[in-house]
Amino acid sequence: MHHPLLLHSVSYAGLWGQAFLSVDDFLVKAASLGYDGIMLMAKRPHVSPLDYDPSQRAALRDRLRAANLHHNVLAGYCDLTAGLDRRDIPHKEIQLAYLTELCRLAHDLGIPVVRVFTGYEYPHASFPEQWNLVVATLAEAARRAGDFNITLGLQNHHDIGVGYEAMHDILHAIQSPHLKALYDAWAPALQGVDIETAAGRLGSHTIHTTIADYQLRPRYKYQPQLINYEPQTPAVIAVPMGEGFIDYQLFLRALHRSGFRGTIAYEMCSPLIGGGSLENLDRCAQRFLTWAAEAGLR
């Protein structure tokens, strides 16, 4: 059950209090740690389509090859239901223009997969209307991705279609060879879903999955009139691989049994236990590779 292992550049993007590395420094970091490729954040401060002209794209493509980072994913950031409160603005076209430019960028960089999201659920339209908008937009985006020989990878992150049954419905509604799943364990684990069942349903559709391990921290709000505490939704904190509550070996075995043969990325995309220093990031990134070797993933 060997898979190419990727490091997500969001981990070193200066977000969530983490240390920042430039794109070039991140490439060196991922290669020196021993990763097979990267998941590259397609927005500032890393690689926005606005900032990379043809010569810069060619240079970055060459640097990826020189660093032996051959298994790469471009991580897009979209919200296909945004703007429903202002229907005079062509938000669907804006989203499609961004996704098209991501496909062009991925093509120029020699990266075959662009990560996409669905949309958050808003109060400005009914759920069926938002569902239909997501499906229609993804269908058109997949057709445009085909023009660049790019595959869109749908990650289970945003509200619409975040359940594994609903994601399966979206993929089957569109049925495009240029739209596949980037199915992760994080969402179903937090939802209390059986991750083995979920992975079994989507494994044959999945070409990539992103991994991060977490612990839950209980939260309480003081109610002075009761002289007591009201439980709140637990907070989530990232921890080194193998120290969290998600059974990734169970999840990955189920994905594999169902046909998954794709890439696996590690990310630090939330507050991280131990803080955001470069030393702690490196320690966690290296721990993932050790965990992966122990799990038989390489």
N, C-alpha and C positions, 0 to 999 in steps of 0.2 A: 504494500500500500504506500508506494513512494510518490511524493508530489513535489513540484517546485515550490520553494518557500520564498515569500516576498515580504518586504518591510514597507509599511505605509508611511509616506513622507509626512502625513499629518502629525505623526508622533514627534517630529522635530520641527514643527512649524511655528513654535512659540505660542501656541494656543493652550488653554487650560493651565497656564503657569509654567509650561515646559520651556526648556532651552530651545533656541532657534538655530537652525542650520540653513544656509543657502542651498539651492538645488545642487550645485556642484559639490559642496561639502557633504551633502546628504548621500550623493552617489558614492563618494569615497567611503563614507561610513558604512553603508549597506554592503558594499563589496568587501571591506575589511573585516566585517563581522562574519561574512560567509554566506550571505543571502544569494539566492539564484536570480532575483529580480526585485522590482519595486512596484508599489502601488503609488502613483504620482498624483498628488493633489492638484486638480486642474482649476485652481483659483489663486489669487494672490494670498500670501507672498511667495508661492511657488510658481506653478506654470499656468498662467492665464493665457488664453488665445490672443488677448489684446496685446500682450507684451513680447510675443515671440514671432519675429518675421521669418521668412523662408531660410535665410542664412543661419539664424539662431536655432531654428528647428533642426536643420541639417547637422549643426555642430552638436546639439544635444543628443541627437540620434547616434552620432559617432562616439560620443562619450559613454553612452550606455553600452555600446558594443565593446569599446576598449576596456570597460570595467567588468566585462563578462556578465552583465545583467541582461539576460536574454528572455526572461519570462516576466512581462510587465503588463500592468493595467493602468489605465488613465481614469482617475476618480472624479467624475462630474458631480455637481451640486445643483440640483433642480428641484422645483416645487411646482408641479403641473397644475395645481388648483389655486395657485396664488392669484390675487387680483379679482376674485369674483365679486368683490364689493364695488369695483369700478369697471363695468362692462364696456365702457366706451374706449378703454385701452386694450389693444390687441395682445393680451398676455399670452394666449396660446401661441401666437406667432413669435413673440419674444422668446418663449421657452424653446420653441423649435429652432429658432435662429441660433441660440446658444448650443443646443444639442448638435446641430449641424456643424457648427464651428469646432466643437469638441471632436467630432468624427474626422474632420479635416486635419486637426492637430494630431490626433492619434495616428492617422495615416502617414503624416509627414514624419512622425517620430518612430514609425515602425512598430507601433503598439496595437495589437489586434482587438482589444476589448476596452469599451468605455463603460464605466459604472454609472448607472442612473438610479434615481428615486422615482416614486409615484407622486403623491401630494398629501399634504396635511388636510384634515377635514375641517372645513370652515362653516360658520353659521349662515353664510350668505347664499347658500344653495342647498337643495335637497341632496341626500346621499346618492340616489340614483343619478342625478345630474353630474355630480362630481365623479362618480365611477365612470360614467360614459365619457366624460372629458378626458380622464386619465387614459382609458383604453384607446380613444381616438388619437390622442396625442402620441402615445407610445407606438401605435400602428404606423402613423406617418413618420415618426422618428426612425423606426426600424427600416422603413423603405429608404429613407435618406441615408441611413448607415450603410445599407447595401451598396449604394453608389460609391462608397469608399472602401468596400470590402471589410467593414468593421462590424463587430457584434456588440450590441448593447447588452450589458449585464444588469438585471434588475435586482437591487438589493432590498431586502425586507426591513425598511427603516421607517418610512413615513406612514401615516395613518391608513391611507387607502391601500387595501391589499396586504396589510402587514401580517395578517393571519395566513398560515400556510395553505389553508383551503382556498382563501381568496386569491393568493398569489398564483396558485395553480389555475384558478378560473381565468385570471388575466392572461396568463401565457397561452392557455387553450383558446381564449377568445381571439387572440391575435394570430397565433400559429405562424410565426415568422422565423426563418432560420437565422435572422439577425437580431433576435431577442431571446435571451436565455436568462436563467436565474443566477444570482450571486447570493445564495441562501446562507444565512448565518444562524448560529445557535443562540445568540444573545437575546434577540426579541422573544422567541418562543419560551426561553428559559425564564425570562422576567414575567411573561404572561401566564406562567404555570402550565404551559402546554407540554405534552409528552414529546420531547425533542427527538426521540427515536422514531416515533410515528411520523412526525413532521419531516424529518430527513428522508425517511423512506418514500414519502409522497413526492418529494421534489428532487431527489438525488439524480434521476435521469435527465433532469432539466438544468442541473447546476454545473457551471463551468469554473466557478471560483467561489471561495468562501473566505471571510475575514474573521480572525480570531482575536479575542481579548478576554481575559479572565477577570471576574469581579467578585467582590463581597458586598453584602448589604449591611447598611448601617441604620438601625431603627431610629425614627424621629418622633418627637412628641411635642405637643403644644400645650402650654400651661393654661388651664381654665380657672381663673382666680375665684369665680363664684362657686366652683365645686371643690376648690383646694385640691385639684387633681390634674392629671395630664391626659390629653386626648391623643391617641395614636395617629400618626401621619404616614403618608406613603414613604417607605424607606428610601434613603439615599443610596447611591451606587458609587463605589470607589474601585478603581482598577488596581489589580494586584498581580504579582508575577505569576506566570503560567503554573498551574497545578495547585495554587493556593486559593482559588475561588470556588464558587458553588456550581459552575457549569461542568457537566460531565462531557468533555470534548471527545474523549476516546469513544464513548458510546455514540455520540453524534456523528463522528467521522466514519465509524464502522458502518453505521446505517446509511450514510450518504454513499459510501463505497459499494455496499451491497446493491444499491439501487442504480449504480452506473456512474457515479462521480469519479472522474479521473483528472480533475483540473488542478489549478493552482490554489495555494493557501497563503493568505497574508496575515501578518501580525500587526496590530495597531495599538497605540497608546493615545486614545482620543477622549480622555476624560481625566478628572483629577486622579493622580497616581499616588498610591501609598509610598512614602519615602520621599515625596517631593519631585520637582521637575528639573533637577540638575542634570547636566549632560551625563554625569557618572551614573546616576540612577536610571536614566533612559537606556544607556548602553548596557547596564547590568540586566535590565528587564528584557531588552532585545536579544541579548546573548542567552538568557535563561530560556526564552522561547525555542531557540535552536536546540538547546540541550534537551528540552522537553520533547521536541519533535523527533529527535533521534531516539530517545527512550521509547517513544510511542510507535516507532517503526515507520515514520513518515519520510525518512531519507536514508 
